[in-house]
């Protein structure tokens, strides 16, 4: 039998994509084996790319790279609060142009999976719900509640009608072949009782009422009513079975990595383990698999949820935050995808027979039309196994799957990576003819701090004799809410003559306290302890009015869990003044029911618009006596766009916490002063064994996020403006603009394979630092020659690859010469440096 090589797989891929690109109306159906398009059974390998987490200028390149990586579908959520941030005020412009995103998928010749929700989780602010929804009278979210259901129906109908109007469902010749209603509701349904069950049935009826003629899915919904298809989310879904025996086995979220909180280290999921999970899923009868995420992207503006989700949503996905190939993950999966697609017919039609070898070692044989294909899966994390299959002996490494398209020849093993590893670097910005980083010239101004004057605050929203929830007052139009009150202290007051402590009990996430205009303290929670008490000793004036100003700050709203929408945010109290705390004559005055005035936002942001890309309020900036480590300061500077096309980042090391804008575009919250703990990181990662988000961590003892993405489309050739609002105190003097690019590429692969080396982004291989074909040892950056090798390896690779952006090597003795090694299989190890041409 012939080995299914890259050329054969590429032909199949072209045929598959042509079926989509032709824009011919498709009749979509399914059976227990999978989806059918015009009666043809298909394997779907999809990846999540969220349109608001990138820019329209990035979409085409991201989708192109996904297609080149072997995907035939793109999945996205629909983000309600991005499209309707305020009641009946819609936004489908820029990176919120959902129609254009779906059309870009179609133009690439790929299918689309549209997860409308409209609850999405996604570590997105408030799970994708607009906060005005929470503030509607009589509403209860995600349950059998008429107020909520009417609003949900209005939005879902808006999206469905929009897709239909633009001909984007498959039956219209569009790319959408699957749609989703609700999201992971089965994980929390218990909390809603009978109303939850009624709500699930209502969602199903709503979806079916649209008649869009594509399957509707409900992920993590073990009681999904027919014809809804229950699907799996998780790191591993090979053992998943849908609740309806007539439904196919689909995996809507294969978590390619994990998200990151402020204060957290960088999580990584190895390429070997991710490929193992995918191969096991198809071994055991899966037919639709979606990576969550394939490209994570960036939480621009205030979209990061959590709370405490970082601005970067890199997710260790096959495409990194900036759109670069995350190697070796991207390449290792590409080979797997091409092989699975070459077996599409036998996997969707064949008779399946499983063999249990014991000790978590299994085999699966698919047979169809006289042909057969086999999987050998070893789920034992400690032991390799050698088994006999069809009269041949095969050794399967621990925690891996071998795929034999003809049941005789191993073409792929999930633990054997033959794709390059790319070490990305951040280089100083080069603008125009400058080769050295230039010093940025900064201007600054103070933020106006709010207080009551004669009982009134300028621009106040409301006054109440109680402490109100922050999202109720702000409607989520700002991270910032002032709680303002006052009190008179007479000589006969019970607090007179005592040491007074201000006690503030808050549900998060940050509090800055001021008394009579003087800052008396700041405090913040952590991602796992959002609620806290701040106590600070203060001084009050006797015989005068004392002004107490509390600035409450959110860092993203909750996005997951039963009744997450009702979780308290902001200062709920009590707020107290305690005299002689802990002493026998302790006295407490509770201010919680005082008259509180509320003001939303900051003077410089909401009122003056200092972050905007226009000429308003340009007076008042100073260029001398630049302050450092001062709270509530605005900074701005101008810079030239870095040359080239590599992704651009700004290094905000030295700053505390705040928000950054480039030419008026909000690039997200920054918090480089929040440093991860020193413990828990490892220099190497063993792919074997069940993955958890704390298994393979890096970046201990460093800022959770130091670099912040600036999409090229945000930049002008010259005269770019960076504006920073510094909330905690820091210095802008260390801020630098850099580009992200490939610095070093490495690879190790067995003979009889083809190895492609690529520098990406127009860079070329300037040096081959190491090359050995034989028995090399070590890892990237520390390779060593073994006892035998082909002596001409280095010169051959230099001849083929130096000065090239990419080159492909036939790893064999025919290419490099005899190795003189006595082992059965020789290996090639190579390390190269990438530079600008």
N, C-alpha and C positions, 0 to 999 in steps of 0.2 A: 504493500500500500504506500502511496506517496505521502510525504509529510506536507501538512497544510502550512505553507510558507507565507511570508508577508505579501507576495505578489497576488497569490490566490485570494487571500483575505481582502486585499485592496479592491480586487475586481468585484467581490461580493458586496463590499461597502458601497462602491459606486452604484451598483444595481439597486441596493436598498435606498440610497439617498435619492436616486432618480424617481423612485416611486412617490416620494414626497414632493420633490421640487416641481413636478409636472403640474401641480395645483389642480389635479383632476378630483372631482368629488369622490370621497371615500365613504363607503358604508362601514361603520364600525360596530362590531359585535364581539362577543367573547364566549368562551366555554371554560371548563375547569382547567384547561391547559394554558389558556392565555388569550390575548387579544387577537382579533381577526380584522384585517383591513381588506375590504372587498373579497371576503372569504378566505384570504391568505393568512395563515397563522404567523405571527411575528414575535420575535424577541425584542424587547425594548430595554435599551441601556441609556439611562437618562442622568442628567446632572442639574442640580439647583443653581441657578444664577438669578439673584434678586435684582431687578432693574433699578430700584432706588439706591442700591448700595454701590453703584458705579455711575457712569454717565453715558448718554447716548453715543458719544464719540468712542467709548470703549466697547459698546455692545457687540459690534461686528467682529472685532478682534477676539473677544472672549468666546463668542459662539463659534468662530472659525477654529480656534484652538480646541474647543470641546469636540467639534466634528473630527478634527485631525487626531484627537485622542480616542476615537472609536465610538463616540456617543452618537445615537440617532434621535435623541430627544432632549429638550430643555424643559425644566420645571421651574415655575415661580409661584410664590404666593401673590395675592393681591392685598395691598395694604390700605385698609379703610381710612385710617387717620391721615395717611399721606394724601389721599384723594379728597377727603371731606373733613379737613381740620376744624372747620367751623360749620355749624348747621347749614346745610344746603349751599355751601360755598365750595365748589369743586375745583380741583386742580389736577389736570392731566398734561401739564407742560413739562418740558425739560426731561429730567431723569424720572419723571412720573408719567411719561407718555407710554402707557401700557400697550396701546394699539401698535405704536411704532416698534416696540420691543417684540411683540408677537410677530409682526411683519418681518422683522430682522431675522427671527428664527426661521420663518418660512423662506426668506430669500436665501438662507444658507442650505435649504433642503432638509431641514430637520422637523420632527414632530414637536408638539408642545403639550405639556401637562399643566393645566391651569387650576391652581388650588385657591379657590375664591374665599373659602372660610365662611364668614369674614373674620373670625378669630384666627390668628396665625401663630401666636407665641413668638417663635423666631428670634428670641432675645431682643425683640423690637419693642419700643416704648408702648406700654399698656397693652401689649399683645396684639397691636394693630387696631384696637378700638379707639375711636375719638372720645376724648374725655367728656365732651358735651353730652354724649350718650348716657354716661353715668349720672349726669346732672338733670336728666329729664324727670319730671314728677312721676312717681309711681313705677319707675323702671326697676327691673331686676334682670341682669344680663345672663345669657346662656341658659335660659330655663323657659318654662311655659308661661311667658309673660307677654301680654298683648302689646304693651308699649315697645318693648324690645323687638318682638317679632315683626311688628310693622316696620320698624326702622331697618332691621336686617333684610327684610323682603325688599324694601325700597332700594337698598344699596346693591344687593345681589342681582336684582332685576336690572338695575342700571348697567352693571358690568356685563351681564349676559346679553342685553340688548345692544350694547356697544360692540361686543364681539360679533354678534349676528349682523349688525348694520355694516360692518367691515368685512363680512364674509370669511370669518376666521375659524369657524367650526369645520371639522373634516367633511361633513356632508355638503358644505358650501365650497369645497376646494381649499379650505384653510388647513392650518397645521394642528389645530387643537383636537386631540384624540381622546383625552381623558380630562374630567373636571372633578373638583373636590368640593364638598359642602362640609362645614364645621371642621374641626381639627383636634385630634387627640381627646375628644370628649369622654371617651370610655375610661380614661385615667381618673376622671373627677366626677363621673355621673352619679356615683354613690351619694355625693354630698347634696344632690338636688332631689333625691327620692323619686316619687312617682311623677313629679313635674319634669324631672330629667328624662325619664322614659318617654313621656308625651312629647317633649321637645325634640328628641331624636327622631321620632316618627314624623313630626311636623317638618323637620329639616329634609327628610327623605321625600316627603310629598311635594315640598317646595321645589326641590331639585328636579324631580320628574315632571313637574308641571311645565317646565320650559320647553320640553320636547326638542332638545338640541341634538339628540341621536348620538350621544357619546356616553360611555359608561361613567357613572358617578361613584366616587370612592368616599369612604369614611375611614380615615386611618385610626388605628388603635380603638376600634369600635366593635367589640366582640358580639354585640347584639344588633349589629347593623341590619335594618329591615331590608328585605329584598325589594328592588334589585340593587340596592347599594352594595358595594364591594368593600368588605373589611380588609384593611391592609396593615402591614407591620412597619413599625419604626424602631430602630435600635442599632447597636453595634453588630448584632448577629441575628439573622432571621431565617436560618436554614431549617429550624424546627417548627416554624410557624405554619399554622393551618387556618384558613379562613373559616368563619362560622357557618357558611353556606357551602355544602359540598359541590355545588354547581359554580362556585366562584373560583377564579384563578388565584394562584399564590403570588402576590405582589408585595414589593418592598418599597415603600414611599420615602423612607429616610434611612439610608445607610450612612451613619455619622462618620465622615471621613477624618474627623479630628474632634476638636471641641472649642467652645468659645472661651473667652477670658474675662475675668472680673478685674477691676482695679485692685491692686495688691496681690494679684495672682501671678504665678509663673506661667511660662509658655507651655501649653500642652501639645503633644505630638502623638500621632498614631502612625505606626510604621507602614510602609508600602507592603511589606510581606503580610502583615496581619489583615490589612484592608483587602488585599487580593485573596487571601484565604477565605474571608467572609463571603466575598462575591462568588468565588468558585464553589464553595459549599452550597450556597443558595441555588445556583444553577444545577449542581449535582443532584439536589433533592427536589427538583421539579419547579423551581421558580422561573418566571418568564418575563417579569418587569422589575427592574431594579433601578433606583434613583439615588445618586449620591447627594447627601446633604452635608456639606456643600460641595459643589464642584468649583465654584468661585465664591468666596465669602464676601470680599469687598470691604467697604468702609461705612461705618455708621455716621454719615454726615449730619450736621446740624444737631438736633436734639433727639434723634431717632433711636439711640441706644437705650435699651430697656434694662431689665434685670430685677431690681436696680443694680447699679455699679458695673454694668457691662462697659468694656472699653470701647473707644472709638474704632479701633481696628477690629474687624470681624474676619480676620484671616482664616481661621478655622483649620489651619494646616491642610487646606484643600489642595487638589491637584493643580489648580491655578492659584497663585498667591494673591494677597490683597491687591497688588498692583497689576495683576494680569500676567505675570511671568509664569513660565512652566515651573512647577515645584517638582524638581527631579531628585530622586528617581521615581517618585510616586506616579507622576503623569505617564512616564514612559512604560513603567512596569504594568500599569493598568491598561494602557493602549494595546500592548501585546495580548493581554487577556481578553479584551473586548473583541479584537479582530478574530481571535480563535473561537470565542463563543459564537460570534455572528456567522462564522464559517460552518458551524454545526447547527445553525438555526432550524433547518428542516427536521433533522433527526431529534432534536430536543423538543420540538413542539408536536411532532407526530409519532415518535417512536415509542415502542413498548419499553418500559423501564423495569429493570431487575436489580434489586439491592443485595449485596453480599456483606455479611458481618463477619469480619476476621477476628473480632475480639479486641480487647484493650483499646477501644475507641478508634480502631482501624476499620474502614469500610470501603467497599467498592460499589460502583453503580455502572451498569451496562445499559445503553440505549440501543435498540435495534429497530431498523426501518428499511424496507425495500432491499433486503440482503446486505445492508451495511450496518456497522456497529461503531459506537463511540463509547469511551470509558472514562470514568473519574476514579481516582484512588485517593481517599481522604483520610488523613491521619490527624485526629483531634487530640492525640496524646501529646502533652506539652513537653514531656521529658524524654521520649524514646522514639528513635527512628525504627521503621519496620520494613522488612523485606517480604514481599508477598509474591505468590505465583498467580499470573493472570494470562489466560489463553496459552499456557505452556511456557511463558516467559517470566523471568524473575525481575521484579522492580523494587527498588529501595525508595521509600517515601520518608523524607525528613519529618521530624516532629513538627506538629502544628502546621501542616501544609497539605496542599492538594496537588496531585499530578493529573494532567489532562492528556489523554491518549486518543486523538481523533479517530484512529483506526484500531484501537485497543491493543496495539503492539508497540508503537513508538511514542515515547514521552516527548511532547512538543513544548510543554510548559509546566513548570512547578512554581507554586506561589512563593516559596522560600528562596528561589534562585533568581536574583535580580541581574538582568543583563542590560539594563538601561543606565545611562550616565547619571552621576550625582553632580548637581550644580551648586557651588558655593557662591551665594549672592553677596555682593559688597556694596557699600554706600560710598560714593566718590564725591569729592568736593565739586561744587557747581563751577562750570566754566561758562561764562557769558561773553559773547562777542570775542574780543581778542585777549581776554584776561585768562591767564593760566593759574593765577593764585587767588584764593578766596579773598574777596574784598570786604572791608569793614562796613557793616551796616550803620547807617546814621539814624538814631532814634529820636522820636519826640514822645512826650508823655503829658498826661493830665490826670487829675484826681477824679474819682467817682464821687458824686454828691451823695452824702449819707442822709437818709431820711430820718426825720423826727417830727413830733407834733409841735406846732406853734399855735398857741392860743386854742389848743384842742383840735386843730385842723392840719391835715397833711395835703400838700398840693397833689392833685390828681388821684386822691384816694378812691378806692373802689366802693367801700362800704364800711359801716360801723355796726358792731354787734356786741352784746353783753355776754359773749361766750367766745371760746377758742374754736375756730372753724377749720375743717379739713382743707389742706392746701389746694388740692385739685378742684374742690368745690368753688374756691374763690378765683383761682387763676384760669380755670378751664384749659389748663395746660398750655397757655400761651407764653409762659416763661418758666425758667427754673427757680426764679426768685420771688419771694413774697415777704413783705414787711408786715410784722405784727407790732402795732404801736399803741402804747398806753401811757398814762401818767398818774401820779399820785402826789398829794400834798402831805408833808411830814411836819407836824407841829411838835412843840417842845413836850407836850403832854402825851404824845403818841406812844403806844406800847413798844415801838421799835427804838425810840429815842435813847441815845446813849449806849446802844448795843452795837456789837459787830454784826453787820448785816450781810447775809449770804443770799444771792440770787439763785433760785432753784428753778431750772427749766427742764421739764420732762417732754421729750419729743419723740415722734415716730419716724423721724428722718427727714433728710439724711445728714444735713449740716446745719449748724446754728452759729451765727455771729451775734454777739450781744453788745449793746451800747447803752450806757447810762449817762444822761445829760450830754450826749454827743461824744463821749469818750468810749473807746473800745475797751471792754472789760474781759473779753474772752471769746474763743472760737473752739468748736469741738465737732467731730464727725464720727459716724458709725463705720462699721465694716460691712462687707457684703453678707456676712452671716450674723451680724448683730446691728441691725439698723436702728433699733430703739435704744435710746440712752438718756441719761440724766446729766445735765451740765450744772455744776455749782461753782459760782465765783463770788468771792467777797467783793462788795461794792461800797461806795460812799454816797450817801444821799445828803441833800441840802435841807436844813431845817428852816421852816417858815417859808419855803418856796415850793413851786411845782417842780417835780422831778419827772424827767422824760425817759421812758424805757422803750428802746427800739430793738426788736429781735428780727434778724434777717434769717428766714428759713430757706434752705436751698435743697432742691431735689437733684438726684443724679440718675435720672431715668425712673420711670414708674414700673411697678410690678407687671410681669407679663405671663405668669404661669401659676397654676394651682387652683383649687376649688375656691370660688368666690374671690379670686385675686383682685377683682375690680373694686371690692369694698375695703381692701386693706387701708388702714389709716396712713396718711402721709402728712407731714408737717407737725406743728406744735399743737397737740391735743391736751397738754397739761398733765398735772397742774403746773402753773407758774406761781411760785411763792417767794416771799421774802421771809427769811428766817433770821431772827435776832438771837445772838449768842447760841448758835447751833451746838447741840450736844451738852449744853450746860443746864443746871437746875432751873434757871430762869429763862429757858428757851421760849421764844414767842414766834408764832407763825401768822403771817398775813397772806391769805390766798387771793391772788390777782386774777384767777381764771375767769371770774364773772365780772371783772372790770369792764368798762367800755373800751373795746379794742377797735382800732381803726386799721383797715387793711389796704395796702397798696401793692399792686402787682408790678414786678420788674425793676429794672435799674434806670436811673436817670440817663446815663450815657447810652444805654442800649435802646430802651423802648421810647424814650422821649427825644433824645438828641440824635439818635441814629449814628453814633460815632463809627460804627462798623460798616456803614453803607458806602458804596462806591460812587459817592457824589460829593458836591462841594458844600453841603449843609454843615453848619457848626464846625467849620475848619479853624475858627479862631479859638484861642484858649489853650492851644497846644504849646508846650515849652520844649526847647532843645538843649537847655542847660540844666545842671544839677539833677541829672537823671537818677531817680531814686531806685534803690534796691531793697528787697525784703520788706516792702511796704504793702499792706493790704489795700485792695480796691484801687488799683491804678490801671489806666489805659496806656498802652504803648502802640506806636505805629512806626513803620519804616517802609522804604521803597526798595525794590530789587529788580534785577534783570532776570528774564527767564533763562534757565540753564539751556545750553546748546544741546542739539540732538533730539532723540525721541524716547530715551529711557525715562521710566517713571520718575517723578519728582517728589521728594519728601522734604519736610522742614524738621530739623532737629531742635527740639524745645528743651533740651537739657538746661537746667538752671532755673527753670520756672517752677511755680508752685502748682496752682490749679486755676482753670478758667476756660475761656472759649477763644477760638482763633478764626479769623476771616481772611480770605485772600480775594482781593478785588470784589468785596461784598459777598462772596460765597462763604457760607459757614462750613468750615472743614471739620467741626466737631469740638467736643470738650477735650481739654488736655489736662493731665495730672501727672507729670513726670516726677513729682516729689513723692508719689505713692510707690514705695519700694517693696518688692516681694521679699519674703523671708529668706534666710540663708539656707534653709534645710529643704531636702526633698528632691534635689536635682541629681541626675546621673550623667556621666560622660558618655556612656553607651546605653543602648536600649535593647533588651532581649524581646524580640517580636513574639516569642512563644508564650502561650497562655492568654487567658481572657483579658481583653483590654478594658481599662478603666481610665477616666480622665486624669487621674493622678499618677499614672504608671510611668510615663516617659516625659519628664519635665526638664526644662532648661530655663535659664535667665534668673536663677536664684540671686538674691541680694542686689538686684538691679531694678530700675523703674519698670512697672508693668507695661508702660508704653512711652517711648522716648521720641519716636519718629512718627510724623503725621502726613498722610497722603495728600498731595495737591494734584488733582488731575490736570493733565496738559490743557484741557479745554477751559480751565479756569484762568489760564495765563495769557498775558499779552507779551509781545516781543520785548517791550520795554515799559517802564513806568508801572510795574506791579506794586500793589500796596498790601502789606501784611498788617493787620490790626489784632492786638491781643488785649483781652481783659484779664488782668491778673487779680484773682480773688484772695489768694493765700499769702502772697509775697514771694518774690523771687527776683531774678535779674534776667534781662533779655540779652545781655552782652555775649552769651554763649550760643545764641541762636544762629544756625547755619542752614543753608539750602544745599541739598545733595541730590544725586541721582542714584537709582538702584539698578545694578547690572550684574551680569555674570563675571566673577573674578577668576574662579578656578573650576575646571570640570574634571571629573574622575570617573573611572569605570573599571569593573572587573567582570569578565564574562568567559564562559567556557568556549572551547573550540567548536567549530561547526556552526557557530552563530554569526550573525551580522550585527555589528556594533556601529551605531550612528553617534558621532560626537558633534555637538553644536554649541556655539557661544551665545546664540540669541541676539536680537537687537542690533544686527549689523556689525558686531565686534568679531574679531578674527583671532585665531590661535597664533600667539606670538612666540610661545615656547612650549616644547614638550619636556616637562620636568622629570617624568619617569615613564618608562615603557619596558615591559618584560613579558614575554610569552614563554611560559614554562610552568614554574612552580612559585610564582610570587606570593609574598605574604604581606600582612598589614592592611591598613585602611587608608582612605584618602588623606593625604598629608604626611603619611608615614609608611609608604610602601617600601618593601625590601625585596631584593632578588633572592630566588631560591637556589637550590643546588644545581639546577639545569635550566637552560633557556635557549631560545633561538637568538644567536648573536646579532642578527641584522634587524631586530624588532624596532629599535629606536630609529634607525635611519629610514626604514620603510614608512613608519608613521610620520616622521618629519617630512618626507617627500610628499606624502598624500595629504597632509593636514595643515602644515605651517602656511600661514597667510590666508587660510580659508575660514569662512564663517562656520562651515560644517563639512564633515567628511564621513564616509561610510567604509568600514573595514570588514573584510571577509576574514574572520578569525580562524585561521588554519595554517598548517605547515606549508601549504602552497603559497601563502602570502608572506610568511615570516621566515620560512626555512625550518629545518629539523631542529627539535629541541634537545634530543638526547635523553629525554625523561623516560622513565620506565613505567610511570603510571598510565592508566588508560586514557585520561582526559587532561589535556593541558589547559591552562588558563592565561588570559591576557589581563594585565593591569596597566592602566595608563592614566597619567595626570598631565593636564595641559593648562596653560595660563591664557586668559582672554584679555585682549587689549583693543583699543580703538585702532582702526586701520590708518 
